[in-house]
Amino acid sequence: MAKKTLKSMIFGNKKSTRKNNTVKKGSTFITQKQQQKIVITFLQMLNTVKLYHWKTHSHSQHVASDTLYTDLNASIDEFVEIMMGKEGSRVNLTGQKSIPLLDYTNINDFKKEVERYKNFLINMDFINVTNNSDLLNTRDEILGLLNKFTYLLTLE
């Protein structure tokens, strides 16, 4: 009679083929294409906020958008540098011919764009949670900045 191992007693004697899912330690599991999308969206986010900052006629929106731009710039820089440090490579945007400028004069359209950016951040589910708490924490800080800004837009 064959010697039973603990594994065979628990899982049976099924023979199965498993994929080799090994990944380099510390990998962010973010593809080059995903990294490009993140960086392009972040650059577009910054430009959209700055353009609105220059166009608004409301002093409170002017101040709030200036603060948001400054804080976003720092947090986005931190996110991208962490991402590049984990991958050990630079983001290659040489194939990207342009980044659209979204220039809003209407507060409601601008708010919709801010909501789109918030949804982009919330839906970054391709980032592996186990190995990337630093990236996700920075992502959450960026989301917090946008949520605070959304609130500040309600003030006079």
Buried (B, 14 or more C-beta within 10 A) or exposed (E): EEEEEEEEEEEEEEEEEEEEEEEEEEEBBBEEEBBBBBBBBBBBBBBBBBBBBEBBEEEEBBEBBBBBBEBBBEBBEBBBEBBBEBBEEEBEEEEEEEEEEBEBEEEEEBBEBBEEBBEBBEEBEEBBEEBBEBBBEBBEBBBEBBEBBBEBBEEE
